[in-house]
Amino acid sequence: MVIAPSILAGDFSKFARELKRVEKSGTDWVHLDVMDGHFVPNLTFGPQVVANARPHSDLFFDTHLMCSKPEILLEPFAKAGSDLITVHVELEDQVASLLWKIRSLEKQVGLAVNPPTAIEKVKPYLEKIDLLLVMTVNPGFGGQSFIEECVPKIQQVYQWREELGLDFRIEVDGGVNQQTAAECARAGADTFVAGSALFGQRSLTRAVKKMHKTVTQVSEGYQK
């Protein structure tokens, strides 16, 4: 079980310090939301910010590209120090070549699916990825409410993973808090991106540990 705090919910003016806070929380991952103002109606940061942050952190940089033209960003983010790069299945004809390019850059490969998109769209790519990200809000802004209708998608992906004998991670992002994280863990998720539910607490460390304990207990009970 992995908790990946979303730096988008932290204080951008103190990026390096926020990364240190995440490190001290006891998790190994941090989630980096990259938005281009076109694929989603918001703009965040580019590869230079990641390159500047990389020397200050040993965290696993889980980089989610919510971008219309990720092909121009893959190599810059790989060079900047991203460990895993996720692109969207909604890019359709480009998906296969994008996944291949990420792998050729010797980075872990992620594929994301938005709430309105049929989960069947990801099935042809499951053998080519290290992580499948099920968005549980419409991407673009933090602090949105969890969309319950996405939970069956997690269940379906978990079932496919079992049937195909694969080992990609199942990540969820959007409206994830203690309650919804438990719901997603029960459905088969093992990687949880949370922003305001973690950074909004007085102690980030306590919030991360509590969420990790919750999802681990749920998962162990589910597997029994």
Summary of the structure (lengths in Angstrom):
residues: 224
radius of gyration: 16.1
end to end distance: 16.1
largest distance: 45.5
contacts: 757
relative contact order: 0.16
helix: 50%
strand: 21%
